[in-house]
Amino acid sequence: MRISLLGPPGAGKGTQAARAAARFGLAHLSTGAIFREEIAKGTVLGREIEETVKAGLLVADGTVDRVVFSRIGGEGGFILDGYPRTLAQARSLDSFLDRSLPLDGAVFLDVSEEEVLKRLCGRYDCPSCGPVRAPGGACPVCGNALDRRPDDEPTVIRRRFQEYHRATGPLLSYFGDRLCTVDGNMGVEEVWSKLEEALKTWA
């Protein structure tokens, strides 16, 4: 199975993609996680994209394509977490995969801007425990000081949301009958139940 999981920032793509990968035996590829790792390491790619990511803008198509294509191919199944994000990326992905096996389908987690703001404004990172949901200050588990990602500030969140839908509208039409939409405003378990059913059609 080769699937793309789409959705705006805060849609829960990472959580749901990880569950889908475990459930169906797929490789999980998150461009966002890769980019954050590259930025943290200070690599050439990280330095190239750091300001773009912090501003809540989309990384250039060619750069994203290069990263994704270096990690997929052959006959293995995968779930792409947050890729493609533009029509150009979708066309490039289809062209690349035509050399091996095509993309089976895409699932769009549809979440409102209000829900995205509520989720991301309460998201913090603990250096020891990882992502936590807390009002800020100290980690409720270990007491360490919490950090918020630069792109999780409210003004940046709104910009990311608007930029996402501006770039993604044509993409949803492009996938046509390969696309399935799941209401992402529901709770984690409810979303997973709907997503699992959708993915079974391609298993």
Secondary structure, 3 states (H helix, E strand, C coil): CEEEEECCCCCCHHHHHHHHHHHHCCEEEEHHHHHHHHHHHCCHHHHHHHHHHHCCCCCCHHHHHHHHHCCCCCCCCEEEECCCCCHHHHHHHHHHHCCCCCCCEEEEEECCHHHHHHHHHCEEEECCCEEEECCCCECCCCCCECECCHHHCHHHHHHHHHHHHHHHHHHHHHHHHHEEEEECCCCHHHHHHHHHHHHHCCC
